[in-house]
Amino acid sequence: MTDAARGISPKKILTHRLALPIGALLALVLLNTIARPSFLAVSVRDGQLYGSLIDIIRNSAPLMLVALGMMIVIATRGIDLSVGAIMAVSGAVSLTIIKGSSSPNDLGVIALAILAGLITTLLFGAWNGFLVAVLGIQPIIATLVLMLAGRGIAFLITQGNITTINSTPYQFMAQGYVIGLPFAFLVAVAAIIVVVLVERRTALGMLTEAVGINPTASRIAGVRARGIIWGAYAASGLLAGMAGVLYTSNIMAADANNAGVNIEVDAILAVVLGGASLMGGRFTIAGTVIGVYTIQTLTSTITFLGVPPAVTPVFKAAVIVIVCLAQSTRMRAWFRGWTSRSAGSGPTRRESAETPALVGAGEGKA
């Protein structure tokens, strides 16, 4: 057997970190295709693409932006529970400016409104980073503060009302098309490209993982852990702010009560499903992207099956349990041992006893 054939053995494919998210996504696609054969159908009308798949990639754009920011934060061994509230603030700021203008269709007004919303959320993200990186507050507590206060701030901005506008350029961001594809999808693709360039084409990604694996050791080695953690939360706030703009553009209203509700849970689930470790250090952009589409497909599947929205969290909780079990050290060790025995090269008793330690060591280096 050649080296190339050994490199793509079934065992390596099944144990790859992307095997679980890709398998989950393919299973959902297969289930939807069986339930409704038109699920994979894509039609073209007036040069624009339509279909269930197009709806999924368009509707997943806000979650994609939030999940990318959450991925960076989790890589630093943190968590950001305030992303939903930040979305509400971003939409409230942008729509308040547009509603107060005499020219809601003016591109300059739209640009100013979006810029104001993004700057506000960038500052909010930097505030979270200050609490975590400078004051040393636990991330779950630091971001919980803004999670609770953020919606109150959004209420103050909108004066307790649901702010609605009528602006065609603003509506275009969530409902418009460019070169036949939804503009919201292109915004998500642009965000993915930027994150890839910053995290994988520079040393920042490696330094972020180093900080997440061992903040003390990385600081002793000369890594500016404080600045990296601070920047991670600022980036999360900025991406959540852009997600808030897309969300309000879709419904053309700023609703502080419902904007981004529970999106932090979906974002965390997408990141973990994609193969990232909640212990920090290890993250994969491709896995996060696949995780987002898996969550959005799951949501669409539940809606199609007629399950009440109030019951949806039960299905997502089941997914979380399955993901946690699949990523546990003991389960991974058992699966590797099972694949080895299936291939006819089962481990010895001594090797089986040492497998958990070896798996743990390998995960620590990832």
C-alpha positions, 0 to 999 in steps of 0.5 A, a space after each residue: 500500500 502506498 503512503 498516499 493510501 495510508 494517509 487517507 485510511 478510514 481510521 484517520 478519516 473517522 478520527 479527524 476533528 472535522 469528522 463529527 461536525 461534517 457527519 452531523 451536517 450530512 445526516 441532517 441534510 439526508 434527513 431533510 432530503 428524505 422528508 422533502 425531496 425538494 430540499 436540495 432543489 435550487 431555482 433561479 428567478 430573475 438571476 437570483 438563487 432560491 431554495 431551502 439551502 439558500 435560505 439556510 445560508 442567508 439566515 445563518 449569517 448573523 449566527 456565523 458572525 457571532 460564532 466567529 467572535 465566540 470562537 476567538 474568545 473561547 480559544 483564549 479560555 474565555 466565554 462571551 454571554 453578552 453577544 445577544 445583548 450586544 446585537 440588541 444594542 447595535 440594532 437599537 443605535 442604528 435604527 434610532 439614527 435612521 428613524 431620526 433622519 429626514 432621509 432614511 434612504 440616504 446612503 450616507 445616513 445608512 453608513 453613519 448609522 451602521 458605523 455608530 452601531 459598530 463603534 458602540 458594540 466595539 466599545 462594549 466588547 472592549 469593556 468585556 475585555 477590560 474586565 477579564 484581561 485587566 481586572 481579572 474577573 472570571 469571563 462568565 461573570 464579566 460578560 454576564 454583567 453586560 448580558 443583563 445590562 445590555 438589553 436595558 441599554 437598548 431599551 433606553 435607546 429605543 425609549 422602551 418601544 420597538 423602533 421600526 423604519 422604512 429604508 430600502 438600502 438598509 433592508 438590502 443588507 439582509 434581503 438583497 442579492 449580489 451576483 445571484 447570492 444573498 448579500 448577508 451570505 457574502 457578508 458572512 463569507 467576508 468575515 470568514 476570510 478576514 478571520 482566516 487571514 488574521 488568525 491563520 496567516 499571521 502569528 496571532 492565531 498561534 499566540 491566541 492558542 498559546 494563551 488559551 492553553 497556558 496563560 501563565 506560561 505564555 506570559 513568561 515566554 513573552 506573549 502579551 496575553 492581556 492584549 490578546 484577550 482584550 482584543 478577542 473580546 473586542 472582536 467578539 463585540 464588533 462581530 456581534 454588532 454586525 450580526 445585530 445590523 443584519 438581524 434588524 435589517 431582516 425584520 426592519 425593527 429594533 426589538 430589545 426583547 427578542 434581538 439575539 435571544 439565546 444566540 450565545 447558546 447557539 454560537 457556543 454549540 456551533 464552536 464546540 461542535 466544530 471541534 474547539 475545546 472549551 478549555 481553550 487553546 484549540 480552535 478550527 475555523 472550518 469546524 466553526 463554519 460547519 457547526 453554524 450550518 449544522 445548527 441552522 439546518 437543525 433549526 430549519 428541520 425542527 421548524 419543518 417538522 412542526 415542532 413548537 419553537 418553545 420545544 426547540 431548546 430540548 433538541 439543541 440540549 440533546 445535541 449538546 449532550 451528544 457532542 460532549 460525549 463524543 468529545 470526551 477523552 474516554 469516548 475518543 479512546 474507546 472509539 480509537 480502540 474499536 477502529 483498531 480492532 475492526 482493522 485487525 490490529 487491536 491493541 494489547 492489554 497494556 496499550 489499552 490501559 495507556 490509551 487514555 493517558 496518550 489521548 489526553 497528552 495529544 489533546 494537550 498539545 493540540 
